[in-house]
Amino acid sequence: MPDILIATLVVGVVGLVLGLALVTASKKFYVETDERVTKVRECLRGANCGACGYAGCDAVAEAIVKGEARVDACPGNSSENIAKIAAVLGKEAIDQDPQVAYVRCAGTCEATKAKGAYVGLQDCRAAVLSGGLGFMSCDYGCIGLGSCVKACPEGAISLENGIAHVNSAKCIGCGLCAKACPKHVIEMHDRVTKVAVSCSNHDRGPAVKKVCVAGCIGCGICVKQCEHGAVTLENNLATVDPEKCVACGKCVEKCPTKAIHFVQGK
């Protein structure tokens, strides 16, 4: 019995000493946290997606407080939360234009043809690195292996009929899908964008027709139809200036291949 008591006392004393040592160390090495970091962190989305360029929400919150990042550094953050962050830091809120991803390709299975069978890792980047621009007839179009789907933290992208499709209601505008696309088919638009071109092919019209019936053939009809100078041809491809576009729909109506579309539920 005495041996048990001695062992118990020894364990108790050791535990007490270690406890006191931990308390002392915690006080000595305590680093005071700026309460503003916590408040800013609470105003972020909390996805830890890394789209801001930082390791996660904690890291970008610290950067915002230190002045190393803008108050709107979190892509897809609401205007309300951005205003709260600005208030915490005593700064003016930034009027952020929320963005949404848009797929500049309409090359569905019906619109284009397969030029060969791809055998390999089901990843768009892997397909490009393997030496091929793609296994569909259009070398500019969506490969359709889903690198963008994997990159999206919100599940806003799916593959439909061979190409990527963005659910604008779910999209937070982080831009990770655009970065993941090796063909640069996905680009970011302001949510106020009314009309866009769903094609990325810069070849001349005859060459485009051979590979995709939904591609822009650079005919220039859209340019002539637009009374506001919002549509131009750049390297054989129609481009719409959202600041000039009034969504009259004339270019959409007259486009022979329907490569120009209303966007964002218009």
C-alpha positions in Angstrom: 0.0 0.0 0.0 2.7 2.6 0.8 4.3 1.9 -2.6 1.0 2.8 -4.3 0.7 6.0 -2.3 4.2 7.0 -3.1 3.6 6.4 -6.8 0.4 8.4 -6.7 2.1 11.3 -5.0 4.9 11.2 -7.5 2.5 11.3 -10.4 0.5 14.1 -8.8 3.6 16.2 -8.1 4.9 15.7 -11.7 1.5 16.6 -13.1 1.3 19.7 -11.0 4.8 20.8 -12.0 4.1 20.3 -15.7 0.8 22.2 -15.3 2.5 25.1 -13.7 5.2 25.0 -16.4 2.6 25.1 -19.2 0.7 28.0 -17.5 4.0 30.0 -17.2 5.0 29.3 -20.8 1.6 30.3 -22.1 1.8 33.6 -20.3 5.4 34.2 -21.3 5.0 33.4 -25.0 1.5 34.7 -25.4 1.0 36.7 -28.6 -1.9 39.2 -28.4 -4.3 38.8 -31.4 -5.7 41.9 -33.0 -9.5 41.6 -32.3 -10.1 43.2 -35.7 -8.7 40.1 -37.4 -11.5 38.0 -35.7 -14.1 40.5 -36.7 -12.9 40.6 -40.3 -12.7 36.8 -40.4 -16.4 36.6 -39.4 -17.2 38.7 -42.5 -15.5 36.4 -44.9 -17.2 33.5 -46.7 -15.3 30.8 -44.8 -14.8 28.5 -47.8 -10.9 28.6 -47.4 -10.9 28.2 -51.2 -7.7 30.1 -51.7 -9.1 32.2 -54.6 -7.9 35.4 -52.8 -4.3 34.2 -53.2 -3.8 33.5 -49.5 -3.6 30.3 -47.6 -7.1 30.6 -46.3 -9.6 32.9 -44.6 -7.5 33.4 -41.5 -4.5 34.4 -43.6 -6.4 36.9 -45.8 -8.1 38.4 -42.7 -4.7 39.1 -41.2 -3.6 40.6 -44.5 -6.6 42.8 -44.7 -6.1 44.2 -41.2 -2.4 44.8 -41.9 -3.3 46.7 -45.1 -1.6 44.1 -47.3 -4.9 43.2 -49.0 -8.0 45.1 -50.0 -11.2 44.9 -48.0 -12.8 43.1 -51.0 -9.9 40.6 -51.3 -12.4 37.7 -50.8 -13.9 36.9 -54.2 -17.6 36.5 -54.1 -18.0 38.2 -50.8 -21.2 40.2 -50.4 -21.3 44.0 -50.6 -22.8 44.0 -47.1 -19.9 42.0 -45.6 -17.3 44.2 -47.5 -18.9 47.3 -45.9 -18.7 45.6 -42.5 -15.0 44.9 -43.0 -14.4 48.5 -44.1 -16.3 49.7 -41.0 -14.1 47.6 -38.8 -10.9 49.1 -40.3 -12.3 52.6 -40.5 -12.0 52.7 -44.3 -14.4 53.5 -47.1 -16.2 50.5 -48.6 -15.3 49.5 -52.1 -18.2 49.3 -54.6 -17.3 45.8 -55.9 -18.7 44.6 -59.1 -19.7 41.0 -58.4 -18.6 38.6 -61.1 -19.7 35.3 -62.6 -18.0 32.8 -64.7 -19.0 32.4 -68.4 -18.1 29.6 -70.8 -17.1 30.9 -74.2 -17.9 27.8 -76.0 -21.1 26.3 -77.4 -19.4 23.3 -78.9 -21.8 20.6 -77.6 -21.8 17.1 -78.9 -24.3 18.1 -81.6 -22.4 21.2 -82.7 -18.9 19.8 -83.1 -17.4 16.4 -83.9 -14.8 14.2 -82.2 -11.6 13.9 -84.1 -10.1 11.1 -82.0 -10.5 9.2 -78.8 -8.6 10.4 -75.7 -7.2 7.7 -73.4 -5.7 9.1 -70.2 -6.3 10.9 -67.0 -9.7 12.5 -67.1 -8.5 16.0 -66.6 -8.3 18.9 -69.1 -4.9 20.0 -68.1 -3.5 16.4 -68.4 -5.1 16.1 -71.9 -3.3 19.3 -73.0 0.0 18.3 -71.5 -0.2 15.0 -73.2 0.4 16.9 -76.5 -3.1 17.3 -77.8 -5.1 20.6 -77.9 -8.2 18.5 -77.5 -10.0 15.5 -79.0 -12.9 17.5 -80.4 -12.7 18.9 -83.9 -12.3 22.5 -82.6 -8.9 23.1 -81.0 -10.2 26.2 -79.3 -13.2 24.7 -77.5 -14.0 23.2 -74.2 -12.3 19.8 -73.7 -15.0 18.7 -71.4 -13.0 16.6 -68.9 -14.0 18.7 -65.9 -10.9 20.4 -64.5 -13.2 23.4 -63.8 -15.8 21.2 -62.1 -13.1 20.0 -59.7 -11.8 23.5 -59.1 -15.2 25.0 -58.2 -15.7 25.2 -54.4 -19.4 25.8 -54.7 -20.4 23.1 -57.1 -21.5 25.8 -59.6 -20.1 24.0 -62.7 -21.3 20.8 -64.3 -20.6 19.1 -67.6 -23.6 19.1 -69.9 -23.7 17.6 -73.4 -19.9 17.6 -73.5 -19.1 21.1 -72.3 -18.9 23.0 -69.1 -22.0 24.8 -67.8 -22.1 27.4 -65.1 -25.0 27.8 -62.7 -24.8 31.6 -62.2 -27.0 31.4 -59.1 -24.3 29.3 -57.3 -21.3 31.0 -58.8 -19.5 33.3 -56.4 -17.1 34.8 -58.9 -13.9 33.4 -57.3 -12.3 32.7 -60.7 -10.8 29.3 -59.8 -12.5 27.7 -62.8 -11.0 30.2 -65.2 -7.6 29.6 -63.7 -8.1 25.8 -64.0 -9.1 25.9 -67.7 -6.0 25.2 -69.9 -7.9 26.4 -73.0 -9.0 29.7 -71.4 -12.5 29.0 -72.4 -13.9 30.3 -69.1 -13.7 34.0 -68.4 -15.1 36.2 -65.7 -17.9 38.7 -66.5 -19.6 41.3 -64.3 -23.0 40.2 -63.4 -24.4 43.2 -65.2 -23.1 41.9 -68.5 -26.1 41.5 -70.8 -24.7 39.9 -74.0 -21.7 37.7 -74.6 -20.1 35.6 -77.3 -20.0 31.8 -76.6 -17.1 31.1 -78.8 -13.3 31.2 -78.5 -12.3 30.2 -82.1 -10.1 32.8 -83.8 -9.9 31.1 -87.1 -11.6 32.4 -90.3 -15.2 31.6 -91.0 -14.7 28.7 -93.4 -12.4 26.9 -91.0 -14.8 27.5 -88.1 -17.7 26.0 -90.1 -15.8 22.8 -90.6 -15.3 22.1 -86.9 -18.4 23.7 -85.2 -21.8 24.8 -86.4 -22.2 27.0 -83.3 -19.0 29.0 -83.6 -18.5 32.6 -84.5 -17.6 32.9 -88.2 -16.5 36.5 -88.0 -19.0 37.6 -90.6 -19.4 41.0 -89.0 -23.2 41.1 -89.2 -23.4 41.7 -85.4 -21.0 44.7 -85.8 -23.3 46.3 -88.5 -26.4 45.6 -86.4 -25.1 47.3 -83.3 -26.0 51.0 -83.3 -24.0 51.7 -80.1 -20.6 50.4 -81.3 -20.7 47.7 -78.6 -19.7 44.9 -80.9 -16.4 44.6 -82.7 -14.4 42.0 -84.4 -11.0 41.1 -82.9 -8.9 38.5 -84.6 -11.9 37.1 -86.5 -14.0 36.8 -83.3 -16.9 39.0 -82.2 -16.4 40.8 -78.9 -19.1 42.7 -76.9 -18.2 45.7 -74.8 -20.5 45.5 -71.8 -20.3 49.2 -71.0 -21.7 50.1 -74.4 -24.2 47.3 -74.8 -27.8 48.2 -74.1 -29.2 44.7 -74.7 -31.3 45.7 -77.7 -30.8 42.1 -78.9 -30.2 42.9 -82.6 -26.9 41.2 -82.7 -28.4 38.1 -81.0 -31.2 38.0 -83.4 -29.1 38.4 -86.6 -26.1 36.2 -85.7 -26.3 33.3 -88.3 -24.7 30.7 -86.0 -26.3 32.0 -82.7 -22.9 32.4 -81.2 -24.0 35.6 -79.4 -26.3 35.1 -76.4 -28.1 37.0 -73.7 -26.6 36.1 -70.4 -27.5 36.1 -66.7 -31.1 35.1 -67.2 -31.8 37.8 -69.7 
